[in-house]
Amino acid sequence: MTPNLDSPVQTQMAVAVLHSSSGDFCGNRVCDAKPVGKRRVFVQTETGCVHVLQLDRRDNVHTVKRKLQIVLNVPTEESSLTFGDLELKNDLSAVRSDSPLLLTRNSMHRSCSTPCLSPTMKDFEQRDFGGPIEILGCSSCCARTKQLIKDAAKAIKIGIDPVPIHNGLGGAYYFRNKKGDKIAIVKPTDEEPFAPNNPKGFVGRALGQPGLKRSVRVGETGFREVAAYLLDYGNFANVPPTSLVKITHSVFHVNNEMNNSNWNGVRKQRVISKIASFQQFMPHDFDASDHGTSSFPVAGIHRIGILDIRIFNTDRHAGNLLVRKIENGVGRFGGRMELIPIDHGLCLPEGLEDPYFEWIHWPQASVPFSEDELEYIANLDPVKDCDMLRMELPMIREACLRVLVLCTIFLKEAAAFGLCLSEIGKMMSREFSEMEEEPSELEVICMEVRKFVEEREVFSLNSDLKEEDTFQFLMEYNEEDQHIMYNSLQSFGCGLTGGCSRNPLSKLEESIEEDDEDSDEENKNITVAESNGFSSHQGKLPYTANLSASLKSISLNEKAQRNKVGAYNRNTALRKVINRDTVGVKSRSAEEKLPSSTSFVKLSDMDEEQWGAFLEHFQELLSNAFCNRKSLTSSQKQKQRLGTSCQF
């Protein structure tokens, strides 16, 4: 496919995203339908306990906290009641019926003597009188799971209990029908890795704190499982039907000795309500780690890869790609194998970090997209995606939606330019060199765009503050000064029309080299802006002088040529450590385990105007980046790899 330098995707995308998010970011969400009359909400404490409250028009945050104080038997006035990004102050009009809320203690009031937000034993047993399984939030896309929920509820009533799943890091359970067949997998949000009630010993953090990935909070992977299914339009990638539910049963785990045992140490069966993801169980023969990848259909890999890129999946390893053999005929993607992607709890992070795409070096990923796939990508609309998720999952954070918008635009531009799946995945993945992470090509672009946005703001601010001086200057400057002024504008990365006069990515490399030459002088004045992952120097704009020593000595093309062995080994070693047998192991603190991921660029702290400008300039820089990637790919020697001789 011929690269398209005048991409059709560069329309009014950035403007549309800006207008659609107006009034919705940073806790100012606007719901189309304000709730009226009585509503039911599910309040979850940071320790995982779920309480069902009936609200009427007169209720506000203070009355809700008073009701919870009676149930919990601890003071709640100094606690926070949150609904996704929104910290509820008094008004509850933004909260729809059957929505989950989170009650947390404010950090300034925490101490070792502060009582845990847990219910008394009497309330713990009697707090919920609803059905055993109920869908939370909007259920317009849950038709395929409603029948499964009915079947599971009928089985529970006749004594067919769920079965705990012993592998994996978090708590998970097989729910069955009346015949005893597995029909669904349920993952409670408070039994995720590091969550308070994790049954595998991986505990240490409260709900809402950074989790297995620092950009995915504890207790929020269930929302992401549902989001991945909702974004898989037409079941394009074959994601199993998934819903968010409130579910009640005695099989669930609680890391509280009083709740688990009586005075004789015998475990008591107590009915517990939890918020969980409910996903249809898909019969399969094995996962991708147990079989050679050469027999997997190209279309199946492409469709899963397209989804992974859209949702910035940070955990697509072979173990969460199920494989079902087709005995008679061919599968829906062709061939004798059908692929089923699962475990999307670590997608849609709140910021860019290091994704993990197992398929990135599979030969199928280097095959160009088909016409059907290109049409599907071209029809994707990140604005409508965000609107849909705000409606179906109102608790999802706006930072996650910004990652979705950015990655969808990146995918659409890259596919229209002619890049294949493997090339796109490599541009999004970080390198791991000399024990240091280096930013991906996508992150380098975002850092350059972020620098441009900040510089433009300072330039505009200085112009406003010195309007009179600027007017005096314009009256007196000569032709030589005019030439200098024009070149100054070019150094900001924009010409008179806002376009770029040269490859914008080269400016990052040149600036890093200049910083390296003057490092002795600069080190006296550099301060690190940790919240943005940038460096600041003597009033200059945030920049990337302190990324890493190794980044300063290489160009973007050299960086892209490095293989991914280091990153692969790191992810493989990490999975080996955290997947070891946990039977009988005592609880581990979350602080003992995983190293924090470096954040090179932050998206969530920009206001709406900055975000719109960011997206607009981001699209302008993509063509040059794609040209660099294409020229790099064509210049590399095509080495024979295992599996490339197979016919697809």
PyMOL commands that set and color helices and strands:
alter all, ss='L'
color gray80, all
select helices_A, chain A and resi 13-20+61-72+107-109+121-126+143-157+189-191+221-231+233-235+257-260+288-290+293-295+298-310+318-320+358-361+363-366+371-378+382-392+398-417+421-428+441-465+467-476+479-491+504-517+519-522+549-552+556-561+565-578+590-592+608-635
alter helices_A, ss='H'
color red, helices_A
select strands_A, chain A and resi 39-45+50-55+79-83+86-87+99-105+133-135+163-164+173-176+182-188+242-249+272-280+286-287+321-325+337-341+431-433+436-438+526-529+534-537
alter strands_A, ss='S'
color yellow, strands_A
deselect
rebuild
show_as cartoon
